[in-house]
Amino acid sequence: MLPDQTPTFASRLDLSELHEAAARIRTEVGKVIVGQHSLIDLLLTALLADGHVLLEGVPGVAKTLIAKLLAKTVSIDFSRIQFTPDLMPADVLGTSVFNPRLSDFEFKHGPIFANLVLIDEINRAPAKTQSALFEVMEERQITNAGITYPMSAPFVVLATQNPIEQEGTYRLPEAQLDRFLFKLIVGYPSLEEEVQILEGHHERRAADPTAAVQPVLTGEQVATLRARVRQVVCEPKVLEYMARLVQETRRSKSLYLGASPRASVALLNASKALAALRGRDFVTPEDVQELAAPVLRHRLILTPEREMEGTTADEVVGQLLQKVEVPR
């Protein structure tokens, strides 16, 4: 779990509202979700950093439920899209429909027009549908018939995928993966946590688990907190540390593809948000180290030799963290 301690120094930014809101969101989500404290904090980090998240885990570990609960703690529009092999781009973005009364075409918004969009099993749709997400995930807008339609802020995509099942799935393009701030791995609960899950289901007796969760923030408050996060200080030596780490991914003999400059920016934005969540108005190398794997793991492609050896992207990131000198 990420530390949640009151700082012992005089902060140059007023982070009390952010700290209180984060604590309340943890409490509300904790009414339903057992454990997963680090995952919830990283989702809050992504929300404050204005980034999209890819949740990966086997079925039944509450990936979809966590996304729905997070959406319920913020008073914003929520939309869920189930990706399937026959899904078309218009089913996601919307389409132009002829209006006889106006004798003209009018655009009907698709389900992507929401503040928080949950895309379930994102790897089940083919490349044609995946490409429809490129513009909206990066530029927060879509273009239809030459007309641009901006998304309402905040706009965050939470996508889920199952790493095991391969039947009827498609590999996500690298350009799309690069648009996710984090890739988070959702694992199994411990024995004690699974007992608590069973006790909770037994006590609720099939009642809606999300009914007890109350909104904590509005969309306007999220925008205010994001503006505060952007003011978090990052010293030049920490910026250089981030750049050196990302540069090393391009030199590593274990990697066929390293991280792009977009990854450096993602690491900076996420580190600022994490520092603010911890009650600090400055980024430390420890923030960068903790976020390196979530930011980089989906942006790296291992060489065939390393894949055959069973090496993982997280292991390579760990090796690079040991290699790059930490600023003091």
C-alpha positions in Angstrom: 0.0 0.0 0.0 1.3 3.5 -0.8 2.1 5.4 2.4 -0.6 7.9 3.5 1.2 10.0 6.0 1.0 13.6 6.9 4.1 15.4 5.7 6.5 16.8 8.4 7.5 19.8 6.2 5.8 23.0 5.2 4.3 22.3 1.8 4.3 25.2 -0.7 1.1 23.9 -2.2 -2.2 23.4 -0.4 -2.8 19.7 -0.8 -5.2 19.3 2.0 -8.3 19.0 -0.3 -6.6 16.5 -2.5 -5.4 14.4 0.5 -8.9 14.4 2.1 -10.6 13.5 -1.2 -8.2 10.6 -1.8 -8.8 9.3 1.7 -12.5 9.4 1.2 -12.4 7.7 -2.2 -10.3 4.9 -0.6 -12.9 4.5 2.1 -15.8 4.4 -0.3 -14.1 1.9 -2.6 -13.0 -0.1 0.4 -16.7 -0.7 1.3 -16.8 -3.2 -1.5 -13.2 -4.0 -2.6 -11.1 -6.0 -0.2 -7.4 -5.3 -0.4 -6.0 -3.9 -3.7 -4.8 -0.8 -1.9 -1.9 -0.1 -4.2 -4.1 -0.6 -7.3 -6.6 1.9 -6.0 -3.9 4.5 -5.3 -2.4 4.0 -8.8 -5.9 4.5 -10.3 -6.2 7.7 -8.3 -2.7 8.7 -9.5 -3.9 8.2 -13.1 -7.0 10.2 -12.6 -5.0 13.1 -11.2 -2.4 12.8 -14.0 -5.1 12.8 -16.7 -4.0 9.4 -17.9 -5.7 6.2 -19.2 -5.2 2.8 -17.6 -5.0 -0.7 -18.9 -6.0 -3.3 -16.2 -4.8 -6.8 -16.9 -5.9 -9.9 -14.9 -7.7 -13.2 -15.1 -11.5 -13.1 -15.0 -13.1 -12.7 -11.6 -10.5 -10.5 -9.9 -12.9 -7.4 -9.9 -11.3 -5.4 -12.7 -14.6 -4.2 -14.0 -16.0 -3.6 -10.5 -13.1 -1.5 -9.4 -13.6 0.7 -12.5 -17.3 1.1 -11.8 -16.7 2.0 -8.2 -14.1 4.6 -9.1 -16.6 6.2 -11.5 -19.2 6.2 -8.8 -17.0 8.1 -6.3 -16.7 11.0 -8.8 -19.9 12.7 -10.1 -19.1 12.3 -13.8 -20.7 10.5 -16.7 -19.8 6.9 -16.9 -20.0 4.6 -20.0 -19.2 1.0 -20.5 -18.3 -0.6 -23.9 -18.1 -4.4 -24.3 -15.5 -5.0 -27.1 -16.3 -7.9 -29.4 -14.9 -9.1 -32.7 -17.8 -7.7 -34.7 -17.7 -4.2 -33.1 -17.3 -1.4 -35.6 -15.7 2.0 -35.1 -19.2 3.7 -35.4 -20.4 1.6 -32.5 -17.8 3.3 -30.3 -17.5 6.8 -31.7 -21.0 7.4 -33.1 -22.3 8.0 -36.6 -24.1 10.5 -38.8 -27.8 9.9 -39.3 -30.0 11.6 -41.8 -32.7 13.8 -40.2 -35.7 14.2 -42.5 -37.0 17.1 -40.6 -33.8 19.1 -41.0 -33.0 17.6 -44.5 -29.5 17.1 -43.2 -27.2 14.7 -41.4 -26.8 15.0 -37.7 -24.1 13.3 -35.6 -25.3 10.8 -32.9 -22.8 10.5 -30.2 -21.4 7.0 -29.4 -20.7 5.6 -25.9 -17.2 7.0 -26.0 -18.7 10.4 -25.1 -18.5 10.1 -21.3 -16.0 11.3 -18.7 -15.0 7.9 -17.6 -15.2 5.1 -20.2 -14.8 1.5 -19.2 -13.8 -0.7 -22.2 -14.2 -4.3 -21.2 -12.0 -6.9 -22.9 -10.4 -4.3 -25.1 -8.3 -7.0 -26.9 -11.4 -8.7 -28.4 -12.0 -6.0 -31.0 -10.0 -6.1 -34.3 -7.5 -3.5 -35.5 -10.1 -1.4 -37.3 -12.0 -0.7 -34.1 -8.9 -0.3 -32.0 -7.6 2.4 -34.4 -10.8 4.4 -33.7 -9.5 5.0 -30.2 -6.1 6.5 -31.3 -7.3 10.1 -31.7 -9.7 10.2 -28.8 -7.2 8.7 -26.3 -4.4 11.1 -27.3 -6.2 14.3 -28.3 -9.5 14.0 -26.3 -11.5 14.5 -29.5 -13.0 12.6 -32.4 -13.4 13.6 -36.1 -16.4 12.6 -38.1 -17.2 13.8 -41.6 -14.5 16.6 -41.2 -16.1 17.9 -38.0 -14.2 17.7 -34.7 -16.1 16.8 -31.5 -14.2 17.4 -28.3 -14.6 15.3 -25.2 -15.8 16.8 -22.0 -13.2 17.0 -19.2 -12.2 14.9 -17.4 -11.9 12.1 -20.0 -10.3 8.8 -18.8 -10.4 5.4 -20.5 -10.1 2.3 -18.2 -9.7 -0.8 -20.3 -9.5 -4.4 -19.1 -8.0 -7.5 -20.7 -7.4 -11.1 -19.9 -3.8 -12.2 -20.4 -4.5 -15.9 -20.5 -7.3 -16.4 -23.1 -6.2 -16.1 -26.7 -9.2 -17.4 -28.6 -11.0 -14.5 -30.3 -8.5 -11.9 -29.1 -6.2 -9.5 -31.0 -2.9 -8.0 -30.0 -3.2 -4.3 -29.2 -1.1 -2.1 -31.5 2.0 -0.6 -29.9 0.8 2.9 -30.8 -2.4 2.3 -28.8 -0.6 0.7 -25.8 1.7 3.8 -25.8 -1.4 6.0 -25.1 -2.1 4.3 -21.8 -0.4 6.0 -18.8 -0.3 2.7 -16.8 -0.7 -1.0 -17.3 -1.7 -2.4 -13.9 -1.7 -6.1 -13.1 -4.6 -7.2 -11.0 -3.7 -10.3 -9.0 -5.4 -12.9 -6.8 -6.3 -12.0 -3.2 -4.6 -13.6 -0.3 -6.4 -16.3 1.8 -7.5 -13.7 4.4 -8.7 -11.3 1.8 -10.7 -14.0 0.0 -12.4 -14.9 3.3 -13.4 -11.2 3.7 -14.8 -11.3 0.2 -16.9 -14.3 1.0 -18.1 -12.7 4.2 -19.1 -9.5 2.4 -21.1 -11.4 -0.2 -22.8 -13.4 2.5 -23.8 -10.4 4.4 -25.1 -8.4 1.4 -27.1 -11.4 0.2 -27.0 -10.5 -3.5 -27.6 -6.8 -2.9 -26.0 -4.4 -5.4 -22.5 -3.9 -4.0 -22.1 -0.4 -5.5 -25.2 0.9 -3.8 -23.3 1.8 -0.6 -20.7 3.9 -2.5 -21.2 7.7 -2.4 -19.8 10.4 -4.7 -16.8 12.3 -3.3 -15.7 14.6 -6.1 -17.3 16.5 -8.9 -15.7 16.9 -12.4 -14.9 20.5 -11.6 -13.1 19.5 -8.4 -11.1 16.9 -10.4 -10.0 19.7 -12.8 -9.0 21.9 -9.8 -6.9 19.1 -8.2 -5.3 18.3 -11.6 -4.2 22.0 -11.9 -2.7 21.8 -8.4 -0.8 18.6 -9.3 0.7 20.2 -12.3 2.3 22.8 -9.9 4.3 20.0 -8.1 8.0 20.7 -8.3 10.4 18.4 -10.1 14.1 19.3 -9.8 16.3 19.2 -12.9 18.3 16.3 -11.5 15.1 14.2 -11.1 14.0 15.1 -14.6 17.4 13.9 -15.9 17.0 10.7 -13.9 13.7 10.0 -15.7 15.2 10.8 -19.1 18.2 8.5 -18.4 15.9 5.7 -17.3 13.8 5.9 -20.5 17.0 6.3 -22.6 18.4 3.1 -21.2 15.3 1.2 -22.5 16.4 2.1 -26.0 20.0 0.8 -25.4 19.1 -2.4 -23.5 20.1 -5.6 -25.3 17.1 -7.3 -23.8 14.7 -5.1 -25.6 13.7 -5.0 -29.2 11.6 -1.8 -28.7 12.3 0.8 -26.0 10.1 3.5 -24.6 9.2 6.7 -26.4 9.4 10.4 -25.2 5.7 10.0 -24.5 6.8 7.5 -21.8 9.1 10.2 -20.2 6.2 12.7 -20.1 3.9 10.0 -18.6 6.5 9.2 -16.0 6.8 12.9 -15.1 3.0 13.5 -14.9 2.4 10.3 -12.9 5.3 11.1 -10.5 3.8 14.6 -9.8 0.4 13.0 -9.0 1.9 10.4 -6.8 3.9 12.9 -4.9 0.8 15.0 -4.3 -1.1 12.0 -3.1 1.6 11.4 -0.6 1.3 15.0 0.6 4.5 16.4 -1.0 4.8 19.3 -3.4 8.0 17.8 -5.0 8.9 14.7 -6.8 11.5 12.3 -5.4 13.5 9.5 -7.2 11.6 7.0 -5.1 8.4 8.2 -6.8 10.0 7.5 -10.2 11.2 4.1 -9.2 7.8 3.0 -7.9 6.0 4.1 -11.1 8.7 2.9 -13.6 7.1 -0.6 -14.0 3.4 0.6 -14.4 4.5 3.3 -16.9 7.0 1.2 -18.9 5.9 -2.4 -18.9 3.4 -2.1 -21.7 5.7 0.1 -23.8 8.6 -2.4 -24.1 9.0 -5.3 -26.4 11.5 -8.0 -25.4 13.9 -9.6 -27.9 12.8 -13.1 -29.0 15.8 -14.6 -27.0 14.6 -12.9 -23.7 11.1 -14.0 -24.4 12.2 -17.6 -24.8 14.1 -17.4 -21.6 10.9 -16.3 -19.8 12.2 -12.8 -19.0 9.4 -10.2 -18.2 9.3 -6.5 -18.9 9.1 -5.9 -15.2 12.4 -7.7 -14.7 14.1 -5.7 -17.4 12.8 -2.4 -15.8 14.2 -3.6 -12.4 17.6 -4.2 -14.0 17.6 -0.7 -15.5 16.6 0.9 -12.2 19.7 -0.8 -10.7 21.9 0.4 -13.5 20.9 4.1 -13.7 22.5 6.2 -10.9 20.0 7.7 -8.5 20.4 11.4 -7.9 21.0 12.6 -4.4 
